Amino acid sequence: MSYKKNDKNGWALFLLILSGIVLGGFLGSLAKDIKFLEWINYGQDFGMHNPLKLDLQVLELDFRIYFNITIGSIIGIVAGIFVYRKL
């Protein structure tokens, strides 16, 4: 089976976008103390700040989903898509 340019893997795109989000957020947190790069860490957080608790007497579960989207994360997403298109 030969590889065609149009037969790209969706999992590769997902992993590249996910790694772009993580690396962009990490670089944004590193740049927050540098005066001319602090804009990279600017963003909005949303999600469930208070966890949903499920107490089953034997087992207690806490569910919480929380996103912090920054400009660094958005730059990472764009970089991940760019790398995917170059594959």
N, C-alpha and C positions, 0 to 999 in steps of 0.2 A: 504494500500500500504506500503510495507516494504522498508526500506532504505538499499541499497546495497553499498558496498565500492566503486564500480566503477561509481555510479550515483552521481558524484560531480557537484556542481553548478558552472557554468562559471562566474556568477556575483560575487560569493564569491572570486574567483581567481582575478577578476578585482579589487574588492575593497581592497583585501589584497595587491596587487601590488601597487595600488594607495596610500594606506596608508603607504606602505614601502618607496615609493618615497618621500612623504611629510615628514615623520619622519626622513629619511636619510638626506634629504636636510636641515632640521631644525637642526639636530645634527651636520651636517657639518658646518653650519653657527655659531653654538655655539663653535665649536672646532677650528675655524680659528685663534683665538688669542693665543691658546696653542701651544707652539713651537713643541712638539713632535707629535701633532695630526693635524697639519695644512694640512697634505696631504689628509685628508678626504674631505676637501673643494675644492680640485683641480678638475677642470673640464673644459668643453667646452660649450659655449653657441651658439645656432644657432636659426634661425627663421627670421621673418620679424621685423627688428629693426625699420624701418619707417612704420608707420601705413598706411593702405589703406583707403583713405577717400572717402566717398560717400555723396555728398551734393545734397539733393533733394529739396532745398529751404525751405521746411517746417521742414525737419528732416535731421540732419547730423549724419552720422554713421562713426565710426572709427573701423577698423578691424586690429588686431595685434596678431600674434601667436609667442611666444618666449619661448624657452626651455633652461634651464640651467642644464645640466646633470653633476653631480659630482660623485666622488667615493662613497660618503655617500649615494647618491641615488641608485647607483648600488648595494651597500651592502643591502639597504632597499628592493630592488626588489628581491634579492636572499633570504633574510629573509622572505619576503611575500610568495614566492613560497615554501620555506621550511615549513612554517606554514600550507599552503594549503595542501601539501602532507601529513602532519601529521593529518589532519582532518579526 
